[in-house]
């Protein structure tokens, strides 16, 4: 990953900035996420003191040292996952991700992900672009639209767009309970202190804003259109649970006694029990093409499993 030791001093131009941001600019062709892992693996020091916090700020004159870090994981390409292409040109690809697909390799799954399949079909992109061009992620059990950059210039531009909130991402979701009105949630999100795989509302977390609009109400749930003001990990799932309207089918953040105060038939309860994922679909993307500069607006239909669930709820509403 880093083949030789690196050392340099902080000058006035880059002083008072986060160390991970400085190292991202200093070391080419490496993602900020990997930079943060290098820091957490005790490979970075400031003035000969090992640091572990990527957000640590520097001062003019600080001596930065980075030890060589060769812990490279070898990813294998495969064609196990079908790519449902919605849009493609020389610069980028937009796909419609199905359920039960992990986007990027992680602990316990390094060779059966969307990235491994992209490696197979786009080997040149994998050689030249971080994460094989994947710009953003969807949870394993969230369906919908994903953008993939096919060259480094497009990747850097789209990452910039994402950072500046210039890519509009919209979702459709079924949530428990009847919401009274449209609204938004503005609560910071931070990784849980003890359960490191989940997120939580925390005043020390990163700013997170979720907007929601009612599409249709049922006796025990609401169909929502959701817009992201920010893009934090598990943001929609965490925020909807916070306002006590968790996503139907969501297992991690939903309280176990959700059925306690909700009156539904045994038939509908069985349908929900058999729905084995969160009812969340990324249905719309809107952004300016990084090269052609034209506006791209892509929509995708709801997946069959969510449509079937909604139709069952509608039939139940008519009967009652």
Backbone torsions as a table, in degrees:
resi	resn	phi	psi	omega
1	UNK	NA	-54.2	171.2
2	UNK	-123.8	111.6	-167.4
3	UNK	-83.1	-14.5	179.2
4	UNK	-145.8	159.5	177.4
5	UNK	-66.1	143.2	-179.5
6	UNK	-126.1	137.9	173.4
7	UNK	-143.3	144.5	178.4
8	UNK	-162.1	163.6	178.4
9	UNK	-106.3	147.4	178.9
10	UNK	-78.7	124.5	175.6
11	UNK	-96.4	177.8	-175.3
12	UNK	-61.4	-35.1	-175.3
13	UNK	-63.7	-35.7	-176.5
14	UNK	-110.6	10.0	-179.8
15	UNK	-71.1	159.3	178.0
16	UNK	63.1	30.9	175.6
17	UNK	-120.5	158.9	178.3
18	UNK	-61.1	142.0	-178.5
19	UNK	-64.1	-36.8	-179.6
20	UNK	-66.4	-34.5	178.4
21	UNK	-68.5	-42.4	178.9
22	UNK	-62.0	-44.8	-178.1
23	UNK	-69.2	-31.6	177.3
24	UNK	-62.0	-38.7	179.4
25	UNK	-76.8	-30.0	-176.7
26	UNK	-76.8	-38.8	-175.7
27	UNK	-105.8	116.3	-176.5
28	UNK	-79.3	156.6	174.5
29	UNK	56.6	38.7	175.0
30	UNK	-141.8	136.8	-175.8
31	UNK	-77.0	158.7	177.9
32	UNK	-65.4	-32.5	178.0
33	UNK	-62.0	-41.0	178.4
34	UNK	-70.1	-37.0	175.8
35	UNK	-57.4	-45.0	-179.3
36	UNK	-64.0	-35.9	177.4
37	UNK	-66.7	-38.1	178.1
38	UNK	-62.4	-42.4	178.5
39	UNK	-62.3	-45.1	-177.8
40	UNK	-70.0	-16.2	177.2
41	UNK	-94.2	20.5	173.6
42	UNK	63.3	32.9	-177.8
43	UNK	-101.7	-0.6	-177.3
44	UNK	-123.6	135.9	177.0
45	UNK	-130.8	150.2	172.5
46	UNK	-118.8	120.4	-177.0
47	UNK	53.0	43.7	176.3
48	UNK	67.9	16.8	174.2
49	UNK	-114.0	121.8	-180.0
50	UNK	-61.1	134.6	175.4
51	UNK	-113.6	153.9	-179.6
52	UNK	-124.7	-4.9	-175.9
53	UNK	-107.5	115.6	-179.4
54	UNK	-61.3	-23.7	-177.8
55	UNK	-86.7	2.5	178.9
56	UNK	-56.8	129.6	-179.0
57	UNK	-93.6	152.0	-176.0
58	UNK	-108.5	164.7	176.6
59	UNK	-125.4	158.7	178.1
60	UNK	-57.3	132.9	179.2
61	UNK	93.2	-11.6	178.1
62	UNK	-59.9	138.3	176.0
63	UNK	-95.6	119.2	-179.1
64	UNK	-104.0	130.4	175.9
65	UNK	-126.6	136.2	177.3
66	UNK	-124.8	122.2	178.5
67	UNK	-80.6	149.0	178.2
68	UNK	-59.6	143.6	-171.3
69	UNK	-139.5	99.9	-172.2
70	UNK	-106.8	19.6	-179.2
71	UNK	-76.2	75.2	-179.4
72	UNK	-91.7	128.2	173.7
73	UNK	-89.5	132.1	179.4
74	UNK	-91.5	112.5	178.2
75	UNK	-89.7	140.7	179.2
76	UNK	-105.3	139.4	177.1
77	UNK	-83.0	150.1	174.3
78	UNK	-155.9	169.5	178.0
79	UNK	-117.8	35.4	-175.9
80	UNK	-70.6	-25.7	-174.9
81	UNK	-108.1	129.5	178.3
82	UNK	-76.6	130.0	178.0
83	UNK	-91.3	111.3	176.6
84	UNK	-89.0	92.4	-174.9
85	UNK	-78.2	129.4	178.0
86	UNK	-103.5	-34.5	-179.2
87	UNK	-152.4	142.3	175.1
88	UNK	-155.3	138.5	168.8
89	UNK	-142.0	-168.0	-175.8
90	UNK	-66.1	-20.6	-173.7
91	UNK	-104.1	-31.9	-175.1
92	UNK	-150.9	164.3	-179.7
93	UNK	-133.8	138.3	173.1
94	UNK	-121.3	125.9	179.8
95	UNK	-118.9	162.0	175.1
96	UNK	-107.5	103.3	-175.7
97	UNK	-74.5	135.5	176.2
98	UNK	-85.8	173.6	176.6
99	UNK	-68.6	157.2	173.2
100	UNK	65.3	33.6	177.3
101	UNK	-123.2	122.9	174.7
102	UNK	-82.2	132.8	-174.5
103	UNK	-76.7	-47.8	-171.8
104	UNK	-129.8	142.5	179.4
105	UNK	-55.4	143.1	178.6
106	UNK	-153.8	-170.1	-178.4
107	UNK	-57.7	122.9	177.9
108	UNK	88.0	-9.6	179.6
109	UNK	-150.9	93.5	-178.0
110	UNK	-111.6	-10.0	-174.2
111	UNK	-130.2	6.5	179.2
112	UNK	-128.9	56.5	-177.3
113	UNK	-126.5	172.0	176.6
114	UNK	-57.8	-39.7	-179.1
115	UNK	-60.8	-39.2	178.9
116	UNK	-62.7	-37.0	177.5
117	UNK	-70.7	-39.0	175.9
118	UNK	-62.6	-36.2	176.7
119	UNK	-58.6	-38.2	-178.4
120	UNK	-68.5	-47.2	-175.4
121	UNK	-83.8	-24.6	-177.1
122	UNK	-131.3	64.1	-176.1
123	UNK	-61.7	-36.0	179.4
124	UNK	-65.2	-36.6	177.8
125	UNK	-64.3	-43.7	-179.0
126	UNK	-61.1	-36.3	-179.3
127	UNK	-68.4	-28.7	-169.9
128	UNK	-113.9	-17.6	-172.1
129	UNK	-124.1	131.2	177.6
130	UNK	-55.5	142.2	176.7
131	UNK	57.2	24.4	-177.9
132	UNK	55.6	30.6	173.9
133	UNK	88.6	2.1	-178.5
134	UNK	-67.9	121.2	-175.0
135	UNK	-87.1	-39.0	-178.0
136	UNK	-148.5	172.7	-175.4
137	UNK	-123.1	160.0	166.6
138	UNK	-124.5	145.6	177.2
139	UNK	-59.1	157.5	-178.3
140	UNK	-49.4	-43.3	-175.2
141	UNK	-103.3	19.2	171.3
142	UNK	-105.2	132.0	179.9
143	UNK	-97.3	165.6	171.4
144	UNK	129.9	-163.2	-167.4
145	UNK	-82.8	136.4	178.1
146	UNK	-134.3	142.1	178.1
147	UNK	-102.4	135.5	175.4
148	UNK	-126.7	126.2	176.3
149	UNK	-85.5	142.3	-176.4
150	UNK	-104.3	-3.3	175.6
151	UNK	-148.2	164.5	-172.4
152	UNK	-66.8	-36.7	-179.9
153	UNK	-64.3	-43.4	178.1
154	UNK	-65.5	-41.3	178.9
155	UNK	-58.0	-51.0	-178.0
156	UNK	-63.3	-38.2	179.4
157	UNK	-68.0	-43.6	-179.4
158	UNK	-69.0	-36.1	174.4
159	UNK	-61.7	-40.2	176.8
160	UNK	-63.3	-44.6	177.1
161	UNK	-58.1	-43.7	-178.8
162	UNK	-63.3	-43.3	-179.4
163	UNK	-62.7	-38.0	-177.8
164	UNK	-90.2	8.9	178.9
165	UNK	59.4	39.3	179.5
166	UNK	-98.1	3.1	173.3
167	UNK	-111.4	113.7	-178.4
168	UNK	-86.5	122.1	179.2
169	UNK	-117.7	127.2	-177.4
170	UNK	-123.4	143.7	-176.8
171	UNK	-126.2	159.8	168.7
172	UNK	-121.8	136.8	-176.6
173	UNK	-147.5	151.5	170.5
174	UNK	-103.5	124.7	-179.4
175	UNK	-123.3	152.8	179.5
176	UNK	-67.9	143.7	175.0
177	UNK	85.8	163.7	179.8
178	UNK	-100.8	112.2	176.8
179	UNK	-75.6	142.1	-177.3
180	UNK	-78.5	-34.0	-174.8
181	UNK	-158.6	170.8	173.8
182	UNK	-67.4	161.9	179.5
183	UNK	-177.4	-165.1	177.1
184	UNK	-148.7	160.6	178.9
185	UNK	-123.5	125.8	179.6
186	UNK	-125.0	85.7	-178.5
187	UNK	-136.8	128.6	-178.4
188	UNK	-67.3	147.6	-176.8
189	UNK	-121.7	136.7	-179.6
190	UNK	-138.5	150.7	175.7
191	UNK	-61.8	138.0	-177.8
192	UNK	-58.9	139.5	-174.7
193	UNK	-61.3	-37.7	-175.9
194	UNK	-109.9	-41.1	179.0
195	UNK	-93.5	92.2	-167.5
196	UNK	-71.8	-12.4	179.5
197	UNK	-89.1	-6.2	-178.8
198	UNK	-121.3	164.6	-177.8
199	UNK	-110.7	165.0	179.3
200	UNK	-151.9	158.3	173.0
201	UNK	-71.6	127.9	-177.2
202	UNK	-153.6	130.3	-177.1
203	UNK	-61.8	-19.3	178.9
204	UNK	-93.3	2.6	-177.3
205	UNK	-80.0	-175.4	178.5
206	UNK	-82.1	146.0	179.3
207	UNK	-56.1	133.9	-179.7
208	UNK	-142.5	125.4	-178.6
209	UNK	-129.3	129.2	178.4
210	UNK	-127.1	127.4	177.3
211	UNK	-105.5	139.4	178.3
212	UNK	-135.1	146.1	-178.9
213	UNK	-134.3	133.5	-177.4
214	UNK	-74.3	128.3	173.8
215	UNK	-97.6	-46.4	-176.5
216	UNK	-156.6	143.2	178.1
217	UNK	-109.9	141.0	172.1
218	UNK	-118.6	177.8	-174.6
219	UNK	-66.2	-27.2	-174.4
220	UNK	-128.8	-2.8	-178.4
221	UNK	-151.7	173.1	-177.7
222	UNK	-135.9	136.9	174.6
223	UNK	-92.2	124.7	-172.9
224	UNK	-121.5	150.1	164.5
225	UNK	-102.7	128.8	-174.3
226	UNK	-123.5	130.3	176.2
227	UNK	-113.2	141.4	179.0
228	UNK	-95.7	125.8	171.3
229	UNK	-86.8	-24.1	175.3
230	UNK	-140.5	174.7	-177.1
231	UNK	-130.7	66.4	179.9
232	UNK	-86.0	157.6	177.0
233	UNK	-59.4	128.8	178.1
234	UNK	60.1	22.4	-171.4
235	UNK	-55.3	-51.8	-177.1
236	UNK	-63.3	-43.6	-178.9
237	UNK	-62.0	-43.7	-178.9
238	UNK	-69.0	-44.9	-177.1
239	UNK	-67.0	-43.0	-178.9
240	UNK	-66.8	-35.7	175.9
241	UNK	-66.7	-36.3	-179.2
242	UNK	-60.5	-38.6	-179.9
243	UNK	-89.6	13.7	175.9
244	UNK	66.2	32.4	173.1
245	UNK	-132.4	63.9	-176.6
246	UNK	-64.6	158.7	-179.1
247	UNK	-71.7	135.3	176.8
248	UNK	-60.6	132.9	179.5
249	UNK	88.4	-10.2	-179.2
250	UNK	-75.5	130.2	-172.7
251	UNK	-103.7	-33.7	-171.1
252	UNK	-75.7	-46.4	-172.8
253	UNK	-98.8	-7.4	-176.5
254	UNK	-85.6	131.8	178.9
255	UNK	-65.1	147.1	-171.8
256	UNK	-71.3	-25.6	-177.1
257	UNK	-96.0	33.8	-176.2
258	UNK	-58.5	-32.2	-177.5
259	UNK	-77.9	-10.9	-171.0
260	UNK	-54.8	-48.2	-176.5
261	UNK	-108.6	18.8	-180.0
262	UNK	-116.4	126.8	-176.7
263	UNK	-94.4	102.3	177.0
264	UNK	-134.1	156.0	-178.9
265	UNK	-73.5	159.5	178.6
266	UNK	-62.6	-33.0	-179.2
267	UNK	-65.8	-45.5	179.6
268	UNK	-68.6	-39.6	177.9
269	UNK	-59.9	-39.3	179.0
270	UNK	-64.9	-41.1	178.3
271	UNK	-60.7	-41.4	-179.7
272	UNK	-69.3	-40.2	178.3
273	UNK	-61.6	-32.5	-179.1
274	UNK	-83.4	-6.6	176.6
275	UNK	-86.7	103.3	-164.8
276	UNK	-93.5	30.4	177.4
277	UNK	-157.1	171.9	175.0
278	UNK	-73.9	136.5	-178.7
279	UNK	-79.2	76.9	-175.2
280	UNK	-142.1	126.6	-176.5
281	UNK	-135.6	126.8	177.4
282	UNK	-83.9	98.0	-168.6
283	UNK	-96.6	-14.2	-173.3
284	UNK	-144.3	139.1	173.1
285	UNK	-129.9	138.0	177.0
286	UNK	-141.8	123.3	-179.6
287	UNK	-163.7	166.0	177.6
288	UNK	-88.0	131.9	178.7
289	UNK	-59.8	127.6	-174.1
290	UNK	-63.9	-20.9	-179.3
291	UNK	-111.5	-49.1	-177.0
292	UNK	-78.4	-21.1	177.6
293	UNK	71.6	0.9	176.0
294	UNK	-79.0	157.1	179.5
295	UNK	-80.2	131.8	176.5
296	UNK	-108.3	124.2	175.5
297	UNK	-125.2	115.6	-177.9
298	UNK	-121.5	131.0	175.6
299	UNK	-123.1	150.4	175.1
300	UNK	-130.6	147.5	-180.0
301	UNK	-72.0	156.1	175.0
302	UNK	-61.5	141.3	177.2
303	UNK	-66.6	158.8	-173.9
304	UNK	-59.1	-39.1	-176.7
305	UNK	-64.3	-39.5	177.6
306	UNK	-70.6	-39.3	178.1
307	UNK	-62.0	-43.3	179.2
308	UNK	-61.3	-41.4	-179.6
309	UNK	-64.9	-45.7	179.8
310	UNK	-62.4	-42.1	179.5
311	UNK	-64.2	-36.4	176.2
312	UNK	-64.2	-41.0	178.8
313	UNK	-65.0	-38.1	179.3
314	UNK	-66.4	-42.3	177.5
315	UNK	-63.0	-40.4	179.2
316	UNK	-64.7	-36.2	179.9
317	UNK	-67.0	-39.2	178.9
318	UNK	-65.5	-42.3	-178.9
319	UNK	-64.2	-33.6	-177.2
320	UNK	-95.8	NA	NA
